[in-house]
Amino acid sequence: MEGISTRPSPMKGGDGPYSYAHNSVYQRQGLETAKVLINEAIAEVLDIKEVISSSSSWKSFAVADLGCSVGPNTLMAVENIIDSVKLKHQSFGQNQEALEFMVFFNDHASNDFNTLFQSLPPDKQYFAAGVPGLFQDRLFPKASLHFVHCSYSLHWLSKAPKELIDKSSPAWNKGRIYYIHAPKEVREAYSAQFAKDMESFLNARAKELVSGGLMALILTCLPDGNSIQYYDFAFMDLLEASLKDMVYAGLVSEDKLESFNFPQYNPTPEELGTLIEINSCFSIERMEPLVCPTKRGSSGIHGVRAVWEELVAGYFGSDIVDELFDRFEEKVAKSSIFSQSGNKQMIELYVLLKRKTY
């Protein structure tokens, strides 16, 4: 085996033209669509008296956003949750003592928490704290959370499968950076890594959520079947081609490229549902596609860079980033990626889970 498995990186921080803060409209539209579903979940499924009595402090309500990045999306998501919980709590009558809210923003230790905290509204109605670390691991004390939110993050693996860089393995991913157009053993290795990560994720949240606590997930999934005609995969093909061009130009070493694999995986809804059922700590209260407007277009190229730049820079070095994405943008402009009728959106899946009674 050569090299090390590629690990995920945070989104592009700061306030610049390629920052995630300015290039996350794709994710924001999904969150806007999910707002009404989360409001319904809190109104209809959340038993506030039960979840508060299950925690150590009955006057407080703790919300965690996992994979928060730098905003403004995370702020919109948590404020919507808080407003809905307040409304539900007030419905019990005027004599109810006001709840205090604690919001935990989680992401990689190298996430740009400074930009996030600088964007917090001065009149926020909650206490805020940053919690660095991978969300596949434990992050909080037992039974300390009442609501967990995680959007557009679960497709990131804790690492790319190690088999992909093992030349003796059937899953050796020679000449590719992803599982698209790869042998079935490569996809199976990605699927197995996703299953391991989801098991860790669900086990950690099962300990951290109180009985009756809710978890809302939003993630991009593949429909059942083996179609590969999706915008996201077409973008990946073009990035792979751009990296290969830089190898031919002597700007990137071939060995470095051979050891690079994207640490992300998009499951099918059936695959995800099976993993949740195997875990058995949560009931699936709702699982359905979000009906979002068409969100891909040439203006989304900066959004791709906002998501991928830190990963590429961390593996290949920051000195290649500008040229790589210039080459990538040129290939996108020359391609028929936006005009091909076969290229489709993946499913934006909304999943609501409830922590079963201990």
KOLROBA-363745 format. One record per residue (C-alpha): residue number from 1; residue in one letter; x negated, y negated, z. Coordinates in steps of 0.5 Angstrom, whole numbers, padded with zeros to 4 digits, always signed. Layout:
BEGIN
NODE, NUM, a, X, Y, Z $
...
***
This chain:
BEGIN
NODE, 1, m, +0000, +0000, +0000 $
NODE, 2, e, -0002, -0007, -0002 $
NODE, 3, g, +0000, -0014, +0001 $
NODE, 4, i, +0005, -0015, +0006 $
NODE, 5, s, +0013, -0015, +0005 $
NODE, 6, t, +0015, -0022, +0003 $
NODE, 7, r, +0019, -0025, +0009 $
NODE, 8, p, +0025, -0031, +0008 $
NODE, 9, s, +0023, -0038, +0009 $
NODE, 10, p, +0028, -0044, +0011 $
NODE, 11, m, +0031, -0048, +0006 $
NODE, 12, k, +0027, -0055, +0004 $
NODE, 13, g, +0027, -0060, +0010 $
NODE, 14, g, +0027, -0067, +0010 $
NODE, 15, d, +0031, -0072, +0006 $
NODE, 16, g, +0028, -0072, -0001 $
NODE, 17, p, +0031, -0071, -0008 $
NODE, 18, y, +0029, -0063, -0007 $
NODE, 19, s, +0032, -0063, +0000 $
NODE, 20, y, +0037, -0058, +0002 $
NODE, 21, a, +0041, -0064, +0005 $
NODE, 22, h, +0042, -0067, -0001 $
NODE, 23, n, +0043, -0060, -0006 $
NODE, 24, s, +0047, -0056, -0002 $
NODE, 25, v, +0054, -0058, -0005 $
NODE, 26, y, +0055, -0050, -0007 $
NODE, 27, q, +0055, -0048, +0000 $
NODE, 28, r, +0059, -0054, +0002 $
NODE, 29, q, +0065, -0053, -0003 $
NODE, 30, g, +0065, -0046, +0000 $
NODE, 31, l, +0065, -0048, +0007 $
NODE, 32, e, +0071, -0053, +0005 $
NODE, 33, t, +0075, -0048, +0002 $
NODE, 34, a, +0074, -0043, +0009 $
NODE, 35, k, +0076, -0049, +0014 $
NODE, 36, v, +0083, -0047, +0013 $
NODE, 37, l, +0082, -0040, +0014 $
NODE, 38, i, +0078, -0041, +0021 $
NODE, 39, n, +0083, -0046, +0023 $
NODE, 40, e, +0088, -0040, +0022 $
NODE, 41, a, +0084, -0036, +0026 $
NODE, 42, i, +0083, -0040, +0032 $
NODE, 43, a, +0090, -0042, +0032 $
NODE, 44, e, +0093, -0034, +0031 $
NODE, 45, v, +0087, -0030, +0033 $
NODE, 46, l, +0083, -0033, +0039 $
NODE, 47, d, +0086, -0032, +0046 $
NODE, 48, i, +0082, -0038, +0049 $
NODE, 49, k, +0084, -0036, +0056 $
NODE, 50, e, +0081, -0029, +0055 $
NODE, 51, v, +0075, -0031, +0052 $
NODE, 52, i, +0074, -0037, +0057 $
NODE, 53, s, +0075, -0032, +0063 $
NODE, 54, s, +0070, -0027, +0060 $
NODE, 55, s, +0064, -0032, +0061 $
NODE, 56, s, +0060, -0035, +0066 $
NODE, 57, s, +0063, -0042, +0066 $
NODE, 58, w, +0071, -0043, +0065 $
NODE, 59, k, +0070, -0050, +0063 $
NODE, 60, s, +0066, -0049, +0057 $
NODE, 61, f, +0066, -0046, +0050 $
NODE, 62, a, +0060, -0044, +0046 $
NODE, 63, v, +0059, -0044, +0039 $
NODE, 64, a, +0053, -0042, +0035 $
NODE, 65, d, +0052, -0043, +0028 $
NODE, 66, l, +0047, -0038, +0025 $
NODE, 67, g, +0042, -0040, +0019 $
NODE, 68, c, +0044, -0047, +0020 $
NODE, 69, s, +0039, -0051, +0016 $
NODE, 70, v, +0039, -0058, +0016 $
NODE, 71, g, +0046, -0061, +0015 $
NODE, 72, p, +0050, -0064, +0013 $
NODE, 73, n, +0054, -0057, +0012 $
NODE, 74, t, +0053, -0054, +0019 $
NODE, 75, l, +0056, -0061, +0022 $
NODE, 76, m, +0062, -0060, +0018 $
NODE, 77, a, +0063, -0053, +0020 $
NODE, 78, v, +0062, -0054, +0028 $
NODE, 79, e, +0066, -0060, +0028 $
NODE, 80, n, +0072, -0056, +0025 $
NODE, 81, i, +0071, -0051, +0030 $
NODE, 82, i, +0071, -0055, +0036 $
NODE, 83, d, +0077, -0059, +0033 $
NODE, 84, s, +0081, -0053, +0032 $
NODE, 85, v, +0079, -0050, +0039 $
NODE, 86, k, +0081, -0057, +0042 $
NODE, 87, l, +0088, -0057, +0039 $
NODE, 88, k, +0089, -0049, +0041 $
NODE, 89, h, +0087, -0051, +0048 $
NODE, 90, q, +0091, -0057, +0049 $
NODE, 91, s, +0097, -0053, +0046 $
NODE, 92, f, +0097, -0050, +0053 $
NODE, 93, g, +0100, -0057, +0056 $
NODE, 94, q, +0097, -0063, +0059 $
NODE, 95, n, +0095, -0060, +0065 $
NODE, 96, q, +0089, -0056, +0062 $
NODE, 97, e, +0083, -0059, +0064 $
NODE, 98, a, +0079, -0061, +0058 $
NODE, 99, l, +0074, -0056, +0055 $
NODE, 100, e, +0066, -0058, +0055 $
NODE, 101, f, +0063, -0056, +0048 $
NODE, 102, m, +0056, -0053, +0047 $
NODE, 103, v, +0053, -0052, +0040 $
NODE, 104, f, +0047, -0048, +0039 $
NODE, 105, f, +0044, -0049, +0032 $
NODE, 106, n, +0040, -0043, +0030 $
NODE, 107, d, +0035, -0042, +0024 $
NODE, 108, h, +0027, -0040, +0023 $
NODE, 109, a, +0022, -0043, +0028 $
NODE, 110, s, +0020, -0047, +0022 $
NODE, 111, n, +0026, -0050, +0020 $
NODE, 112, d, +0027, -0058, +0020 $
NODE, 113, f, +0030, -0059, +0026 $
NODE, 114, n, +0028, -0066, +0027 $
NODE, 115, t, +0032, -0068, +0021 $
NODE, 116, l, +0038, -0064, +0023 $
NODE, 117, f, +0038, -0067, +0030 $
NODE, 118, q, +0037, -0074, +0027 $
NODE, 119, s, +0043, -0073, +0023 $
NODE, 120, l, +0048, -0071, +0029 $
NODE, 121, p, +0053, -0076, +0030 $
NODE, 122, p, +0052, -0081, +0036 $
NODE, 123, d, +0059, -0080, +0038 $
NODE, 124, k, +0059, -0072, +0038 $
NODE, 125, q, +0064, -0069, +0042 $
NODE, 126, y, +0059, -0063, +0044 $
NODE, 127, f, +0052, -0062, +0047 $
NODE, 128, a, +0047, -0059, +0042 $
NODE, 129, a, +0041, -0055, +0042 $
NODE, 130, g, +0036, -0052, +0037 $
NODE, 131, v, +0035, -0044, +0038 $
NODE, 132, p, +0029, -0042, +0033 $
NODE, 133, g, +0029, -0035, +0031 $
NODE, 134, l, +0031, -0029, +0026 $
NODE, 135, f, +0039, -0028, +0027 $
NODE, 136, q, +0037, -0021, +0026 $
NODE, 137, d, +0034, -0021, +0033 $
NODE, 138, r, +0038, -0023, +0040 $
NODE, 139, l, +0038, -0030, +0041 $
NODE, 140, f, +0043, -0032, +0047 $
NODE, 141, p, +0044, -0029, +0054 $
NODE, 142, k, +0050, -0023, +0054 $
NODE, 143, a, +0057, -0026, +0054 $
NODE, 144, s, +0055, -0033, +0053 $
NODE, 145, l, +0058, -0035, +0046 $
NODE, 146, h, +0065, -0036, +0044 $
NODE, 147, f, +0065, -0037, +0037 $
NODE, 148, v, +0059, -0035, +0032 $
NODE, 149, h, +0059, -0038, +0025 $
NODE, 150, c, +0054, -0036, +0020 $
NODE, 151, s, +0055, -0038, +0012 $
NODE, 152, y, +0051, -0037, +0006 $
NODE, 153, s, +0045, -0034, +0010 $
NODE, 154, l, +0047, -0026, +0011 $
NODE, 155, h, +0044, -0024, +0004 $
NODE, 156, w, +0037, -0026, +0007 $
NODE, 157, l, +0033, -0020, +0009 $
NODE, 158, s, +0029, -0020, +0015 $
NODE, 159, k, +0023, -0018, +0010 $
NODE, 160, a, +0023, -0015, +0003 $
NODE, 161, p, +0023, -0007, +0004 $
NODE, 162, k, +0016, -0005, +0005 $
NODE, 163, e, +0017, +0001, -0001 $
NODE, 164, l, +0017, -0004, -0006 $
NODE, 165, i, +0009, -0006, -0006 $
NODE, 166, d, +0007, +0002, -0004 $
NODE, 167, k, +0005, +0004, -0011 $
NODE, 168, s, +0006, +0011, -0009 $
NODE, 169, s, +0013, +0010, -0007 $
NODE, 170, p, +0019, +0011, -0013 $
NODE, 171, a, +0021, +0004, -0010 $
NODE, 172, w, +0015, +0001, -0013 $
NODE, 173, n, +0018, -0005, -0016 $
NODE, 174, k, +0012, -0006, -0021 $
NODE, 175, g, +0013, -0012, -0026 $
NODE, 176, r, +0019, -0015, -0022 $
NODE, 177, i, +0021, -0020, -0016 $
NODE, 178, y, +0028, -0017, -0015 $
NODE, 179, y, +0032, -0011, -0016 $
NODE, 180, i, +0036, -0013, -0022 $
NODE, 181, h, +0033, -0009, -0028 $
NODE, 182, a, +0030, -0004, -0023 $
NODE, 183, p, +0030, +0003, -0022 $
NODE, 184, k, +0036, +0005, -0017 $
NODE, 185, e, +0030, +0007, -0012 $
NODE, 186, v, +0029, +0000, -0012 $
NODE, 187, r, +0036, -0002, -0011 $
NODE, 188, e, +0037, +0003, -0005 $
NODE, 189, a, +0031, +0001, -0002 $
NODE, 190, y, +0034, -0006, -0001 $
NODE, 191, s, +0041, -0003, +0001 $
NODE, 192, a, +0037, +0001, +0006 $
NODE, 193, q, +0034, -0006, +0009 $
NODE, 194, f, +0040, -0010, +0009 $
NODE, 195, a, +0044, -0004, +0013 $
NODE, 196, k, +0038, -0004, +0018 $
NODE, 197, d, +0039, -0012, +0019 $
NODE, 198, m, +0046, -0012, +0019 $
NODE, 199, e, +0046, -0006, +0025 $
NODE, 200, s, +0041, -0011, +0029 $
NODE, 201, f, +0045, -0017, +0027 $
NODE, 202, l, +0052, -0014, +0029 $
NODE, 203, n, +0049, -0011, +0036 $
NODE, 204, a, +0046, -0017, +0038 $
NODE, 205, r, +0052, -0021, +0037 $
NODE, 206, a, +0056, -0016, +0040 $
NODE, 207, k, +0052, -0017, +0047 $
NODE, 208, e, +0052, -0025, +0046 $
NODE, 209, l, +0060, -0025, +0045 $
NODE, 210, v, +0065, -0025, +0050 $
NODE, 211, s, +0070, -0020, +0050 $
NODE, 212, g, +0075, -0023, +0045 $
NODE, 213, g, +0070, -0028, +0042 $
NODE, 214, l, +0070, -0029, +0034 $
NODE, 215, m, +0065, -0029, +0029 $
NODE, 216, a, +0067, -0032, +0022 $
NODE, 217, l, +0062, -0030, +0016 $
NODE, 218, i, +0061, -0033, +0009 $
NODE, 219, l, +0057, -0029, +0004 $
NODE, 220, t, +0056, -0028, -0003 $
NODE, 221, c, +0058, -0021, -0005 $
NODE, 222, l, +0058, -0017, -0011 $
NODE, 223, p, +0064, -0014, -0014 $
NODE, 224, d, +0064, -0006, -0013 $
NODE, 225, g, +0061, -0003, -0019 $
NODE, 226, n, +0054, -0005, -0023 $
NODE, 227, s, +0055, -0011, -0027 $
NODE, 228, i, +0049, -0015, -0027 $
NODE, 229, q, +0052, -0021, -0031 $
NODE, 230, y, +0052, -0027, -0026 $
NODE, 231, y, +0049, -0034, -0025 $
NODE, 232, d, +0045, -0032, -0019 $
NODE, 233, f, +0041, -0026, -0023 $
NODE, 234, a, +0040, -0030, -0029 $
NODE, 235, f, +0036, -0035, -0025 $
NODE, 236, m, +0032, -0030, -0022 $
NODE, 237, d, +0030, -0027, -0029 $
NODE, 238, l, +0028, -0034, -0031 $
NODE, 239, l, +0024, -0035, -0024 $
NODE, 240, e, +0021, -0029, -0025 $
NODE, 241, a, +0019, -0030, -0033 $
NODE, 242, s, +0016, -0037, -0030 $
NODE, 243, l, +0012, -0034, -0025 $
NODE, 244, k, +0009, -0029, -0031 $
NODE, 245, d, +0008, -0035, -0035 $
NODE, 246, m, +0003, -0038, -0030 $
NODE, 247, v, +0000, -0031, -0029 $
NODE, 248, y, -0002, -0031, -0036 $
NODE, 249, a, -0004, -0038, -0036 $
NODE, 250, g, -0009, -0036, -0030 $
NODE, 251, l, -0005, -0040, -0025 $
NODE, 252, v, -0003, -0035, -0021 $
NODE, 253, s, -0006, -0028, -0019 $
NODE, 254, e, -0003, -0022, -0022 $
NODE, 255, d, -0004, -0018, -0015 $
NODE, 256, k, +0000, -0024, -0012 $
NODE, 257, l, +0005, -0023, -0016 $
NODE, 258, e, +0006, -0016, -0016 $
NODE, 259, s, +0006, -0016, -0008 $
NODE, 260, f, +0012, -0021, -0008 $
NODE, 261, n, +0019, -0019, -0008 $
NODE, 262, f, +0025, -0023, -0006 $
NODE, 263, p, +0028, -0022, +0001 $
NODE, 264, q, +0035, -0022, +0000 $
NODE, 265, y, +0041, -0017, -0002 $
NODE, 266, n, +0048, -0018, -0004 $
NODE, 267, p, +0052, -0013, -0002 $
NODE, 268, t, +0059, -0011, -0004 $
NODE, 269, p, +0065, -0012, +0000 $
NODE, 270, e, +0066, -0004, +0001 $
NODE, 271, e, +0059, -0004, +0003 $
NODE, 272, l, +0059, -0009, +0008 $
NODE, 273, g, +0066, -0007, +0011 $
NODE, 274, t, +0063, +0000, +0012 $
NODE, 275, l, +0057, -0003, +0016 $
NODE, 276, i, +0062, -0007, +0021 $
NODE, 277, e, +0066, +0000, +0022 $
NODE, 278, i, +0060, +0004, +0023 $
NODE, 279, n, +0058, -0001, +0029 $
NODE, 280, s, +0065, -0001, +0032 $
NODE, 281, c, +0064, -0007, +0036 $
NODE, 282, f, +0068, -0011, +0032 $
NODE, 283, s, +0075, -0011, +0029 $
NODE, 284, i, +0076, -0014, +0022 $
NODE, 285, e, +0081, -0019, +0023 $
NODE, 286, r, +0081, -0021, +0016 $
NODE, 287, m, +0076, -0020, +0010 $
NODE, 288, e, +0078, -0024, +0003 $
NODE, 289, p, +0075, -0027, -0003 $
NODE, 290, l, +0075, -0035, -0002 $
NODE, 291, v, +0078, -0038, -0008 $
NODE, 292, c, +0073, -0044, -0010 $
NODE, 293, p, +0072, -0048, -0016 $
NODE, 294, t, +0067, -0047, -0021 $
NODE, 295, k, +0060, -0049, -0018 $
NODE, 296, r, +0055, -0047, -0022 $
NODE, 297, g, +0052, -0052, -0027 $
NODE, 298, s, +0045, -0055, -0030 $
NODE, 299, s, +0046, -0060, -0024 $
NODE, 300, g, +0045, -0054, -0019 $
NODE, 301, i, +0038, -0053, -0021 $
NODE, 302, h, +0035, -0058, -0016 $
NODE, 303, g, +0040, -0053, -0011 $
NODE, 304, v, +0036, -0047, -0013 $
NODE, 305, r, +0029, -0051, -0012 $
NODE, 306, a, +0032, -0053, -0005 $
NODE, 307, v, +0033, -0046, -0003 $
NODE, 308, w, +0027, -0042, -0006 $
NODE, 309, e, +0021, -0047, -0006 $
NODE, 310, e, +0019, -0046, +0002 $
NODE, 311, l, +0019, -0038, +0000 $
NODE, 312, v, +0015, -0039, -0006 $
NODE, 313, a, +0010, -0044, -0003 $
NODE, 314, g, +0009, -0040, +0003 $
NODE, 315, y, +0007, -0034, -0001 $
NODE, 316, f, +0003, -0037, -0007 $
NODE, 317, g, +0001, -0044, -0004 $
NODE, 318, s, +0004, -0051, -0005 $
NODE, 319, d, +0000, -0053, -0010 $
NODE, 320, i, +0004, -0049, -0016 $
NODE, 321, v, +0011, -0051, -0014 $
NODE, 322, d, +0012, -0057, -0018 $
NODE, 323, e, +0009, -0054, -0024 $
NODE, 324, l, +0013, -0047, -0023 $
NODE, 325, f, +0020, -0051, -0022 $
NODE, 326, d, +0018, -0055, -0028 $
NODE, 327, r, +0017, -0049, -0032 $
NODE, 328, f, +0023, -0046, -0029 $
NODE, 329, e, +0028, -0052, -0031 $
NODE, 330, e, +0025, -0052, -0038 $
NODE, 331, k, +0027, -0045, -0039 $
NODE, 332, v, +0034, -0046, -0036 $
NODE, 333, a, +0035, -0052, -0041 $
NODE, 334, k, +0033, -0047, -0047 $
NODE, 335, s, +0037, -0041, -0044 $
NODE, 336, s, +0045, -0040, -0045 $
NODE, 337, i, +0046, -0039, -0038 $
NODE, 338, f, +0051, -0044, -0037 $
NODE, 339, s, +0055, -0042, -0044 $
NODE, 340, q, +0055, -0034, -0044 $
NODE, 341, s, +0062, -0032, -0042 $
NODE, 342, g, +0059, -0026, -0039 $
NODE, 343, n, +0056, -0029, -0033 $
NODE, 344, k, +0060, -0030, -0027 $
NODE, 345, q, +0060, -0032, -0020 $
NODE, 346, m, +0059, -0027, -0015 $
NODE, 347, i, +0065, -0026, -0010 $
NODE, 348, e, +0065, -0032, -0004 $
NODE, 349, l, +0067, -0027, +0002 $
NODE, 350, y, +0070, -0029, +0008 $
NODE, 351, v, +0070, -0025, +0014 $
NODE, 352, l, +0073, -0026, +0021 $
NODE, 353, l, +0071, -0021, +0026 $
NODE, 354, k, +0073, -0020, +0034 $
NODE, 355, r, +0069, -0018, +0039 $
NODE, 356, k, +0073, -0011, +0042 $
NODE, 357, t, +0074, -0011, +0049 $
NODE, 358, y, +0067, -0008, +0053 $
***
